Amino acid sequence: MTIALAGNPNSGKTTLFNNLTGSNQFVGNWPGVTVEKKTGKLKTDSSVSVTDLPGIYSLSPYTSEEVIARNYLLRDKPDAILNIIDGTNIERNLYLSTQLAELDIPMVLAVNMLDILEKRGVELDVAKFGEILGHPAVTISALKGTNTAHAAELAAELPLIVSDAPPKFVRFDSAAERTLGVIEALLPDSSEHRRFDAVKLFERDALVKARYPDIDHSAIERLIADAEAQLDDDSESIIANGRYTYIERIVKQFLNKRESTRKTPTELIDRFVMNRVLALPIFAAVIFVVYAIAVSTLGGFITDWTNETLFGELIPNAVSGWLKSAGAAEWQRGLIIDGIIGGVGAVLGFVPQMLILFFMLAFLEGCGYMARIAYLLDSIFHRFGLSGKSFIPFLIGTGCGVPGIMASRTIESDSERRVTIMTTTFMPCGAKLPVIALFAGAALGGGSWVMASSYLLGIASILLSGIILQQFKWFRRHSTPFIMELPNYHMPTLSALLRETWHNGWSFIKKAGTIILISSVAVWFLSNFGFVNGRFQMVSDLRFGLLATVGRMLSWLFIPLGFGTWQATVSVFTGLIAKENIVATLGVIYGGGSGISAAFTPVIAYAFLVFNLLCMPCMAAVGAIRREMNNARWFWIAIAYQCSFAYIVALVVRLIGSLIFEG
């Protein structure tokens, strides 16, 4: 038994999915596309699978989300649809509902956010609502979990109920209905979604047309042209207007709106956070406070103890004593203490900061504030020649650059998509946060300004890149419009926040236990072994190790930036495998924050940080860039631009910083 969750963006669909499935979730990709797919088992019945479809406004083939949702419903044939409807925007949500009804798949209408509806003085007759649309309707609160299990159980039972009642569809103008009747008659008997396919053929939907190569499409085109002439409109507008007319007529029968002069909490808050003058300063202040708590105050205190006491003294001393008593060789003690504990511990020491930061960012997204930031930055992006849709990849990229890069495929324009792919990794991702936190604490006075400035640096670099790339003919274009739902403000549930925090944190911990562990061991080995008097052996000084030899060969590249040492050089290159490796490498080489603070002046430390934030990302993200560009030439242009841009910005930081702070 499979239930598909379908609904508009920000209707509460994903919240409902998390509520129904809990931890029984599986994440993969939709067949043929690298877009995340979520499935899960119903908590109350493991035999029922739930699939969370992308948020969509219609089943038209205009966006990748709409194509994914439609293909799943038509090809994978779920047993039932649980259609989540935002109770505060019923009229708009019903546009999708009328299309889902034409698929003739058993469907339950779940009206969400009814508590907000009632506060606005709106009364909904749920029984009448379901009766008019011809599908059972229930009210739920996805956030609080009210009635959600009942809605899922009703959807699971629906396919087992045999009904003789004819399905209820939107009835269009008589001329359109006559044409639809003829088109439906032309469809073969094997057609499973006759009404849906007939409507889509009337709209000249290319994807549906391709599924019926054997029918007379020229005859259908003549029928459509006749209907358009009679109704004096194009076919798509005829269908769209018919749906809106139907919705406007039926809404009056089950929805009673009482006039209210009271401002809603969302309207009151938006008077400030969406204010033309105050919006961006408030956003900057919010980001500063978030990073101040996560890095400098609460997170900083816990991380200092974790780094200095737990991984700096307690664990190394305990393991060292055990190894000595076990008679371990010197190289074995060095490998475990300096290589594994020193490298992996340097990364894991920042887990407390990461978890606090992930929790706070999840709260900002869950409460509805991040959607406002998308809206605010959209107008700015357009001024700099970027697509408003680019904000979604940039936002996702703050968690991980790989899904952020993959999210760029929702942008229709090739040039806009390329710019987005090239600049998405300028945003500090989760892997870069330990690097930022390390240098903030070890060489930059522990200021929360370091973390906040890194975030703002990413935004500024994206905007500047928009200006730079516009100068080349390959990137000149007209920006496409960006439409995004602004949800009502609400308090996210603690369970949802903890689940999101743990999901992101666990991914970070797993990487520390695999890629970072292997890299730390390799860095320790290459640092501590080399050729002495023609013999390959363990060296007494890291300056004579293989890693130092290779680092000195390449360190000239970074002399203009101020960090032309072999230690800094090798950490840059190991960071190309995974950015956390920078922390692990410096932890192995310098042994802790005190060694780093002695090796880097504040200006050089910030230049080093800037370069690593903006240069080419880790190998996983590089692979994503290669796949999404789907062209070797554009791939190498993207990598060359990222490295060149990072080098120039770091050089400017070094020169200006040295002039101001070092004379």
N, C-alpha and C positions, 0 to 999 in steps of 0.2 A: 504494500500500500504506500503510495507516494502522494504527498500534498505539496503543492507549489504555493509559495507566498508571493502574491503580486500586489503592487500598489505604487502610488506616486512617491517620488523622493521625499524624505522627511515626514512620511505618514505614520511612522512608528513601526515599519515592517521589520527592520533589523533588530529593534528592541524586542519585538514579539518573537522573532526567531531565537534570540538568546534566551528568552523566558521559557520557550517551549522545549528547547533542546539542552539547555544548561551546558555541561561540559562534554556532551555527546556530539561534538561537532567535528567535521572533517573539512579541510580546506584543500582545494585543488584548482585546476583551470578548466574553463569551459572547452569542450572539444574544438580544436582548431584555432583557438585564440588564447593568448596569455593574459586573460582577465580572470581575477579570482572568483572561484565558485565555492559557495558554502552549502554544505548539506549536514544533516544531523538526524539523530534518532529522537523521537518523542520521549520525553522523560517518563510519561505515564504509560507508554506502550512502545517497546523497542521494535515491534514489527512495523511501525509506521515511520517512514522516512519523510523529512521535511527539507525542501530545497528553497533557499532564499534567492529569488530572482532579483536582478538589478532594478533599482527604482526607475520607473518610466512614466511618461505622461500619456502614451498611446502605443498602439501596436503597428505604427507606420515605420517603414524602413529608413529612418532618417539618421539614427545614431546607432553605434555598436550595441548599446544597452538594449535598444528596442529590438534589434535583429536577434540578439542572444535570447531575450525573453520569448520572442515569437517562435523562434526555431525550437526552443525547448518545449513550449506548449504544443506545437504542431507535430514534432518528431518524437520526442520522448514520451508524450501522452501521459501526463500525471493523472492519477485517479480522481483528484479533486483540486479545486483552486480555493485558497483562503484569501479573499480580496480585502486588503486592509484599506479602509477609507478614513481619511482625516476628517473628523466630525466638524472641525472649524472651517473646512473648505469643501463641503459636500458637493456643490455644483461642479467644481473643477474636477474633483476625483471621479465623479460619475462618468466623465467622458471616457476614461479607461474602462470602467465597469461595463458600459454599453458595448464595447468592443470584445471584452472577455466573454460576455453573454453569447455572442455570435459564434464562439468556438464550440458551444453545446457541450461543455465539460461541466460536471456537477460543481457548483460554486456556493460558498458561504460568504455573505457580506458582513464583515466585522467592522463596525463603526468605532473608531478609536477616538480618544480625547473627549469623551462626552462630558466629563466634568468641566472642561474649559467651555464647552458649548453652553452648558447650563449657567455658568457664571456670566455669560454674555446675554442671558435672557432668551435663549433659543430652546424651544421644545421640539423634540423629535419623536414621532410616533413610529417606533421600530417595527411593530407588527404591520402597519400600513405600508411602511417603506419596503419590507420584504415582499408583501403581497403585490405591490405595483410592479416591482422589478422581476418578480417570479422566482426569487431565490430566498432561502432562509436568511434572516438578518439577526445579528446579535450585537450588543454593545460591549465593548471591552476597554480596559486600560492596560496597554502594553507595558507602561512604565511601572505600574503597581501590581501587575499580574492579575488584575480582576477579570474573571470570566474568560481568561485566555485558554485554559484547559478545556472548558466547555466548547469554545469555538472550534478548537482542533478536533475534539471528539465528534462534534457535529459534522465537520468536513470528512472525517474518516468513515462515518456511517452513511453519508449521503450516497456514495456509489452503489450501496447495497439496497437502496430504496427504489422500487419500481414505480414510476408515475406515468399516468396516461395524459397528464396535462401538457398541451403543446408549449414549446419554449416561447418566451416573450422576448421579442427583438424590437429595436427602434424601427418604427414605420416612417419611411421618408415620403416625400411628395409623390403623388400618384404616378407621374411620368417616370420618376426614378424607380418606383416600385415595379412598374411594368417591365422596365429594362432589366432590373435585377431578377425578376421572375424568369425572363427568357434566358439570361445568362446562366442561372441556376439549372435550367432545363438542359442546357448544352453540356454541363459538367458530367463526366462519367459516373457510373453508379458507385465506383470505388471511392469517390470523394467523401471524406469523413467530416469535413467542416464546410458544408455546402454554402450556408449563408455567409460565413466569413469570407470564403474564397470568392463568392459572387460579388460581395461589396468591394473587396480588394481589386478584383479585375475591373470593376466599374471605375475605381480610382486610378487605373493603369499602373498597378503595383507590379514592377518588373520581376520581383522574386516569386510572386504567385503565378505570374504569367509563364515563367520558365518551368513551373511544375506541370503545366498542361500543354505540351508541345503539339498534341494531336487534335486539339479542338480548333474551330475556325475563328481565329483571332481577328481577321479582317471583318467578319460579320459582327463580332462584338464591338469593334471600333466604330462601325456604322451606327450601331444601336446607341452607343455612348454619345456620339456626335449629335444624333437626333435629340437625345434627352437634353444635352447642353443647349441646343438651339431653342428647345421649348421652354427651358427654365432660365435661359439667358445667363448662364454661369458655367464655370468649369466643373468637372466631375468631382474633384476633391472638395471644392467649396460647397457643392450641393450636399455631399455626405456630412461634412463638418457642420454646416448650418442646420441640417436636419437633426443631428445629435443635440446641438445646443438648444434648438427649439423644443425638442422632446424633454430635455432635462429641465428647462425653464417651466414647462407646463406641469410636470409631475412633482417638482419640488414643493410647490404650493400645497400639495395634497397631504404631505407628511411632515412639513417643517413649518413651525409657527415662530416667527421672529417678533420679539417685543422690542420696541425702541428703547435704547439705553444711552444715556449721555455720559456714563462713567467710562473713563479710560481704562483699558486693560493693563495689567502689569507689563506686558510686552511693549505696549505703546508708550508707557511712562519711561521704561528703561531706554527704549530706542530714541527718545527725545535727547538723551545725552550721548549714548555710545554711537549713534548714527548721525550726530550733529555735524554739519559741514565743517565747522572749525575744530571741535573737540575730538572728533572720531579718531584721527590718527595719533594725537598725543595720548589719548586714553589707551589705544592699542599698544603704543610703546611702553606706557606705564605698566600695563598688564603683563607684558612680556618680561619687563625688568623685575617685577615682583615675583613672577613665577620662577625665574632663574635665580633670584636672590634667595628664595626659600629652598629651592632644590640644590643649589650649589654652595652658597655662602653661609647660610644659617643652619637650618635643621639638617639638610643633606650634607653640608660641609663638616658638621660636627661628627656625624655618624661615619662618613667616609674617612676622616682623619684618624678616627679610632681604628677603623678597619685596615687602613693602609699601614699606619705606624705601629699599632699594637698587635692586631690579629695576624696580618701577613708580614709585619716587620719584625716582630719579636716572638710572640707566643708560638705560632706554628713553626717558624724556622728553628727556634731553640729546641722545641720538643722533638722535631724530626731529626735535627742534628745530633742530639743526645742519643736518640734511638739508633741512628746509623753508626755512631761511634761504638756504642755497646755491641752492635752486630758485626763490627769489624769491617765496615764498608771502606773501599778504597777512596783515596782523595778525589779522583775524578768522578766517582759515583756520588760522593757527597756534594761536589760542585754542581753536577748535573741536576740533582734533585733540589738542592737548596737555592742555587743561583739561577739555574735554567728553568725548572718547572715552577717552583714556588715563587721565585723572583719575577718570572715572566707572566705566568697565568695569574698569580696573586696581584700583580700590578693592575691587571685588567679587572679582575673580580672585585678589587677594592672599591671600584666605582659603582658597583651594583646598587648600593643604597641611594646614591644620587640619581641613578637612572630610573629606579622604581618610583621615587618621589616625583621626578620630572614627568614620567609617563603618566602617572596618576593625575597630575595637575593638567596636562595637555588633554587627557581623556575627558576631564571635567569640562574644560573649555569647549571641547567639541560636542560633548553630550548635552550641555545646557543650551546650545544653540548659538553661542557667541562666534565660533569659527565661521559659520555661514555668513555672519555679518562682515567679517574680515574679507571673505571672498568677494562680497558685493562691493566693499569699499575699495579694494585693490583692483577690481575689474576696471573701474574708470581710470585709474592710474596706469594700468597696463596698456590700455588703448592709446593713451597719450605717448607712450614709449614704443608703440608699434608692436605690442605683444597681443596675443589672443587672451580674452577674458577667461576662456576655458582652461588656460594654462595654470590657473591658480590651483586647480584640483591636483594635477601632478606635483606641483610645488608643495602643497599641503601634505600629500601622501609621502613625499620625499623626505619630510622631517622625521618620519619613522624609519623608512628604508628607501634608498634610491632606486632599487630594482622595481618594486611595484609602482613607484612614482613615474619612472620612465615608461613602463608599460601602459600607464593610464593616459599617456599622451595620444594613444590611438583613437580617442574620442574626438580629437580635433580634425575637422574635415580638410583644411588647407594643408598641403604638403609643406609649404614654407613655414607656416606657423608651427606645425608639428616638429619640424627639424630644429627650429630655434628652441622650442620647449625641451626637446630631448637633450640638446647641447647644454642647457642651463639648469635643468632640474637638480643636478647633483651639487649645485652651488649652495643649496640649503643644507644646514648642518643636520645630518642624519644621526640615528642612534649610535652608529659605530664611531662617529666623530666626537660625540659628547665626552667620552673618557679623555680624549686628547685635549679638548678644551678645558676640562676640569683639572687635568694634570698641570697644565701650564698656568692656569689661573691660580692654583694653589702654590706651585713650586717657584714660579718666576714672576708672577704679576700681582702679587699681594693678596691673592684670594678674592679679588673683587668680583661681585656679581655682574659688573659692567662687562666683563670679558665674555660671559655667556650671552648676555643680551646683545652685545655688539656683534657677536658672531652671527646671530640670527639676522640682525639688520644688515650686516655685511652681505649675506646671501641675497637678500631682497635687492640691495643696491647694485650688486653685481649682475643680477638678472636684468634690472632696468637699464643699466649701462650697456649690457650686451645687446639689448633690444635696439638701442641707438646705433651701436657699432655695426651690427649685422645688417641693419637697414640700408647701409651705405653700399651694400653689394646687391647686384640685380637679382640674384637668386633668392633673396629674402624680402624683396619688396612686394607688398600685397596690401589688400584691404582687410582689416581685422573682421572676423566673424562675430556675430552677437553671442553673448553669454547669458543664459537664463538659469537661475538657481533659486530654489525655494528658500524662503526665510522662515524657519520654524518658530513657533512660540517658545519663549524661554520656559524652561522647566528644570526641576532638580533631578539629575540623573540618580538612579539607584546605586547604592554602595556596591551591590553584587556585580552590576554591569561595569562599574569603574575598576573594581578589583580584577575582574575577568580580563578586561582590556589591558590593564597594567601587567598582569602576569603573562599574558600572551606575548607582549613585546619584550618583557624582561627575560622570559624563558628562552626566547630566540637568541638573546644576547648571551645568556649563560651557556647555551649549547654551543655557540660559536667559540666561546672561551675554552670549552672542554674539548674541542676538535681542532679547528684551524689554528687558533692561538696557541694551543698546547704544542702542536707539531712545529709551528713557526718558532716558538720559544726554545724548544730543544735544538732546532737547527741553528738559531742565532747563538745559543750558548756554545754549541760544538764548533761553529765556524769562528767564534771569538776566542776560544780557548785552545784551539789547535792550529798549528802552522808549521812552516819549515824553518828549522834552526840548524845551521851548519850542514845543510843538505839533508837533514833528517826530518821526517814528519812526526811531530810529537806535541805533547801538551806544553803550552808556553806559560812562563811565569808572569808575563806582562801582556795585557790584551792588545797592546800596540803592535805586537809581532804576530797576531793571529791572522787567519785567512780573511776574516771579515774586515779587519783594519786595512789589509793590503788592497782588497777590492775597493773599499771605501775611499782610500787615498787616491786611487786611480780615477774616481768619478767626482771627488769633492770639489774640483775646480769649477764645476757647474754652478755651485751655490756660493762661491766666494763673494760675488757682487751682492748677494742677499744677506751676507753676514754670518751665515752658518756653514762655512766651507770646511767643516771638520769631518773626519771619517765616521764619527759616531752619529752625527746628524744626517749624513748622507745615507748610511745604510738604513736608518730608521725610515727615511722617506721612501726608499725602495721596498722595504718589507711592508710598509703601509699600503702599497699598491695591491698586495694580496688581500689584506683586510685592514681597514684603518686602525682598528684596535691594536694591530701589531706595532704601531709607533710607540704606544705605551709599553707594550711587552718588551720591545727591543731596548728602549731606554732604561726600562727596569732591570734588564739583564746586564746592560753595559755600565750604567751609573749606580745601580743598586738602590735608588730611591730618589725622593724629591730634593734632598740636599745636594746630591751630585748634579742634578739638572739645574738648580738655582745657581750653582757655582760655574756651570758651563755656558749659561745663556744670560745675557743682560736682558732687562725688560723689553727693550726695543727689538732686539734680535729674536727674543722668544715670541713676540707678537708677529713679527715678520714670518717666522717659521710656522706659526699657527695659521696665518693667513694663506700661505702657500699650500699647506696640506688640506685646508678646507676647500680650496678652489681648484686644485689640480685634478687630473684624471682620477676617477673614483676607484674603488676596489675591483677585482677581477669579475665578480658577479655582476656588478653594475655595468662594467665595460661590455660584458657579454650581452646584457640587455640592450645597450646602445647599438651593438652590432645587429641584433635581431630586428630592432624597431626601425633602424635606418634602412635595412634590407638593401644596402648598397655599400660596397667596399670604399668607394671614393668619399662618400658622405661620412662614413664611419671615421676615416682617418682625418678628415677635416674637423670633425667634432673633437677628437682626441687632441689634435694639434692646437685647436683654439683654446680648449680648457687649460692645457699646460702653459701656453703662451700668455694667456690672460692671467693665470695664477702667478707666473713669474714676474710680469710687469707690475701687478698690484702689490706683491710682496716687496719688490724693489722700491716702489714709491713709498711704502710704509717704512722701509728701512731708512731711506734717505731723509724723508721728512721727520721721522721720529728721532733720528740721530742729530739732525739739525736743531730740533726743539729741545730735546731732553739731554743731549750729550754735547752740544755745542760743536 
